[in-house]
Amino acid sequence: MREHTDIFFQTVMKSGGLFSSKHISCKAIKKKNVKSQVRVVISKKVTKLAVERNRLKRQIRSVFEEVSPCSVWAVFYVKKGARETSFKELRNEVICLINDI
């Protein structure tokens, strides 16, 4: 499992495009004939509480699955201030980022 994750991050970081919004950045790549995958990275600088970091991760993953882009590997980086936003705003930002890919 770890080897697969390393390949995922190396591929996305090396050749993925960078997309940004007010509260989220996304590094993503379109790959043919692969299952879409998503990872969410949230620093402790964004929020100290693990409960809040996990909530943000769940919200972003759920929106990604709802939109379900074909053959996209994406890593979302959450910025400071995202924890104060509503789910509706966060959802709109994630959808806009996915559409830009």
BELGIGI-V489452 format. One record per pair of residues at least 12 apart in sequence whose ideal C-beta (glycine too) atoms are under 6 Angstrom apart, sorted by the first residue. I is the first residue (numbers start at 1). J is the second residue. D is the distance in Angstrom with one decimal. If there is no record, write none. Layout:
# BELGIGI-V489452
i->I j->J d->D
i->I j->J d->D
This chain:
# BELGIGI-V489452
i->12 j->27 d->5.6
i->12 j->29 d->5.5
i->12 j->73 d->5.2
i->12 j->75 d->5.3
i->15 j->29 d->5.8
i->16 j->28 d->5.3
i->16 j->29 d->4.1
i->19 j->97 d->4.9
i->19 j->100 d->4.8
i->21 j->93 d->4.3
i->21 j->97 d->5.9
i->23 j->79 d->5.3
i->23 j->81 d->5.7
i->23 j->82 d->3.9
i->23 j->85 d->5.7
i->23 j->93 d->5.9
i->24 j->76 d->5.7
i->24 j->78 d->5.8
i->24 j->93 d->5.3
i->25 j->77 d->4.4
i->26 j->74 d->5.7
i->26 j->76 d->5.2
i->26 j->97 d->4.5
i->27 j->75 d->4.9
i->28 j->72 d->5.9
i->28 j->74 d->3.9
i->28 j->101 d->4.7
i->29 j->73 d->5.3
i->30 j->71 d->5.8
i->30 j->72 d->5.7
i->31 j->71 d->5.3
i->31 j->73 d->5.9
i->32 j->71 d->5.9
i->34 j->71 d->5.4
i->36 j->69 d->5.8
i->36 j->72 d->4.9
i->37 j->73 d->5.1
i->38 j->64 d->4.6
i->38 j->74 d->5.0
i->39 j->75 d->4.8
i->40 j->57 d->4.4
i->40 j->60 d->5.0
i->40 j->76 d->4.8
i->41 j->77 d->5.1
i->42 j->56 d->5.8
i->42 j->78 d->4.5
i->46 j->78 d->5.5
i->46 j->80 d->5.4
i->47 j->83 d->4.8
i->52 j->83 d->5.5
i->56 j->78 d->5.7
i->59 j->87 d->5.8
i->59 j->90 d->5.9
i->60 j->76 d->5.4
i->60 j->94 d->5.8
i->63 j->91 d->5.1
i->63 j->94 d->4.4
i->67 j->95 d->5.9
i->67 j->98 d->5.3
i->69 j->98 d->5.5
i->72 j->101 d->5.8
